[in-house]
Amino acid sequence: MTIPKFTRQHFVLLADTIAPMMFSPTDIERMADILAHTNDRFDREKFVRRATEAWEEKNIQPEDMEDTYEYYFNDIIHG
């Protein structure tokens, strides 16, 4: 199978549209590994950063962050 040559527009579409639908940011890392083979000029770090920001925007709400931090700090303080 021949892998198509992806362009910047493809990477932007995937980062902004598909990545937020992934189960977790770890899946974004896996997608980036695959995409690295589609274009020698693929900027993996830039893609992961953009895709992760899009994922967080869709999947982590401010109220979720407060609960996460409260749980984390209570666990540290109280053992």
Backbone bond lengths (Angstrom), bond angles and torsions (degrees), N, CA, C in turn:
res aa  C-N    CA-C-N  psi(-1)  N-CA   C-N-CA  omega(-1)  CA-C   N-CA-C  phi
1 M - - - 1.451 - - 1.524 109.05 -
2 T 1.305 116.46 133.07 1.449 121.95 177.12 1.518 109.61 -89.49
3 I 1.329 115.98 129.34 1.460 120.42 178.87 1.524 108.13 -84.17
4 P 1.331 117.08 127.53 1.461 119.46 -179.04 1.525 111.03 -66.92
5 K 1.312 116.05 154.63 1.466 122.10 177.60 1.520 108.06 -84.04
6 F 1.319 116.24 107.23 1.450 120.80 178.92 1.529 109.89 -80.48
7 T 1.317 114.48 153.25 1.462 120.88 179.20 1.529 109.34 -115.83
8 R 1.321 115.36 175.78 1.459 120.89 178.84 1.529 110.70 -55.35
9 Q 1.314 117.19 -40.73 1.467 120.75 -179.61 1.527 111.55 -61.06
10 H 1.329 117.12 -37.32 1.461 120.47 177.06 1.531 110.63 -64.92
11 F 1.330 116.05 -44.50 1.458 120.21 -178.82 1.527 111.30 -64.46
12 V 1.320 117.26 -39.91 1.469 121.32 177.99 1.526 109.96 -63.33
13 L 1.316 116.62 -45.78 1.468 120.86 177.97 1.525 111.26 -58.25
14 L 1.318 116.63 -46.99 1.466 120.39 -179.68 1.528 111.65 -64.52
15 A 1.321 117.21 -42.52 1.469 121.10 -179.22 1.525 111.56 -66.10
16 D 1.318 116.41 -42.37 1.467 120.39 -174.38 1.525 114.03 -84.58
17 T 1.322 117.70 -28.06 1.464 121.05 -172.38 1.524 113.89 -110.94
18 I 1.309 117.03 -46.46 1.462 120.57 -175.26 1.534 111.51 -85.33
19 A 1.309 117.59 -43.42 1.472 120.55 -177.31 1.526 113.42 -55.45
20 P 1.344 120.04 -41.30 1.462 118.77 178.72 1.533 113.79 -62.35
21 M 1.318 117.54 -17.75 1.459 120.81 179.14 1.525 112.50 -90.10
22 M 1.325 117.37 -5.03 1.459 121.30 179.98 1.527 109.38 -67.95
23 F 1.323 116.32 157.31 1.455 121.46 -178.62 1.525 111.56 -66.64
24 S 1.337 116.66 -41.30 1.461 120.47 -179.19 1.523 109.90 -152.90
25 P 1.329 117.42 164.46 1.463 120.08 177.14 1.530 113.43 -60.41
26 T 1.310 117.43 -23.71 1.466 120.12 176.57 1.522 110.08 -60.85
27 D 1.319 117.15 -35.04 1.465 121.24 177.23 1.522 111.11 -65.38
28 I 1.310 117.02 -30.74 1.470 121.30 177.39 1.522 109.40 -64.64
29 E 1.322 117.10 -40.64 1.468 121.33 177.42 1.528 110.31 -60.47
30 R 1.306 116.37 -42.99 1.473 120.52 178.94 1.527 111.11 -64.54
31 M 1.334 116.04 -41.88 1.453 119.75 178.52 1.527 109.87 -62.26
32 A 1.316 117.13 -41.05 1.462 121.05 179.40 1.529 111.32 -62.27
33 D 1.317 117.05 -38.00 1.471 120.53 177.41 1.529 110.61 -60.44
34 I 1.319 116.37 -41.49 1.465 120.99 179.45 1.523 110.72 -69.43
35 L 1.335 116.30 -43.85 1.463 120.33 -177.90 1.528 112.69 -65.57
36 A 1.306 117.27 -26.58 1.463 120.78 179.31 1.523 111.75 -58.90
37 H 1.322 116.89 -23.69 1.472 121.07 179.76 1.527 112.55 -85.71
38 T 1.317 117.82 -4.02 1.464 119.93 -176.24 1.525 113.30 -94.98
39 N 1.333 116.69 -12.94 1.460 119.51 -178.39 1.524 108.19 -163.58
40 D 1.318 116.04 125.72 1.468 120.80 -178.88 1.526 112.41 -62.68
41 R 1.306 116.72 -23.12 1.462 120.65 -177.91 1.540 112.78 -93.99
42 F 1.308 117.47 6.25 1.463 122.35 179.90 1.523 109.72 -59.52
43 D 1.326 115.63 126.09 1.466 122.11 178.58 1.525 107.66 -97.13
44 R 1.318 115.70 93.35 1.464 121.81 -174.17 1.524 111.51 -59.16
45 E 1.314 116.90 -46.04 1.468 120.73 -178.00 1.530 111.70 -60.82
46 K 1.313 115.83 -44.05 1.468 120.58 179.44 1.532 110.55 -64.15
47 F 1.335 116.40 -42.79 1.458 120.47 179.39 1.519 111.16 -62.28
48 V 1.330 117.03 -48.53 1.464 121.18 -178.09 1.523 110.37 -61.38
49 R 1.316 116.78 -42.20 1.467 120.45 179.18 1.536 110.53 -60.93
50 R 1.325 116.35 -49.58 1.467 120.13 -178.57 1.529 111.36 -64.60
51 A 1.315 117.03 -45.12 1.462 121.51 -178.53 1.531 111.23 -65.50
52 T 1.319 116.90 -39.77 1.465 120.24 179.20 1.522 110.94 -66.91
53 E 1.323 117.06 -40.83 1.466 120.10 176.27 1.523 110.73 -60.45
54 A 1.326 116.75 -42.22 1.470 120.57 178.61 1.523 110.34 -65.60
55 W 1.334 116.91 -40.00 1.466 120.79 178.95 1.524 110.45 -63.35
56 E 1.335 116.35 -46.51 1.463 120.65 -179.05 1.526 111.73 -63.30
57 E 1.321 115.87 -39.79 1.465 120.14 179.75 1.526 111.41 -60.90
58 K 1.316 116.16 -37.34 1.464 120.04 -178.56 1.528 112.96 -84.78
59 N 1.324 117.62 -32.07 1.455 120.88 -169.48 1.522 116.51 -107.52
60 I 1.323 118.09 -16.34 1.458 120.27 -179.64 1.519 108.47 -118.97
61 Q 1.305 115.35 116.31 1.456 121.61 179.21 1.528 108.96 -95.98
62 P 1.325 118.85 152.55 1.469 120.86 -178.94 1.532 113.34 -52.62
63 E 1.319 117.34 -39.37 1.463 118.91 179.74 1.525 111.73 -66.40
64 D 1.334 117.64 -29.33 1.461 120.98 175.58 1.522 110.72 -66.31
65 M 1.322 115.90 -39.23 1.458 120.44 -179.49 1.516 111.05 -63.41
66 E 1.333 118.21 -41.44 1.454 121.57 179.70 1.527 110.01 -60.78
67 D 1.316 117.59 -45.20 1.462 121.21 178.65 1.523 111.04 -63.14
68 T 1.319 117.04 -41.28 1.456 121.10 -179.28 1.513 110.42 -63.37
69 Y 1.328 117.08 -48.05 1.461 120.29 -179.53 1.522 111.16 -64.58
70 E 1.325 117.23 -41.54 1.456 120.48 -179.75 1.529 109.90 -61.75
71 Y 1.305 117.00 -44.67 1.463 121.01 179.36 1.524 110.24 -63.17
72 Y 1.323 116.67 -45.55 1.459 122.14 -177.44 1.526 110.81 -61.92
73 F 1.316 117.41 -49.81 1.458 120.80 -177.47 1.519 112.57 -70.10
74 N 1.323 117.59 -36.52 1.463 119.77 176.17 1.524 110.47 -64.21
75 D 1.311 116.52 -37.43 1.457 120.93 179.59 1.528 109.76 -65.76
76 I 1.308 117.63 -40.67 1.473 121.48 179.68 1.522 110.68 -68.13
77 I 1.324 116.98 -46.09 1.462 122.18 -175.46 1.524 111.20 -70.55
78 H 1.321 116.48 -43.89 1.465 120.70 -173.66 1.529 113.44 -98.79
79 G 1.309 115.99 -0.33 1.474 119.76 178.08 1.439 111.20 79.22
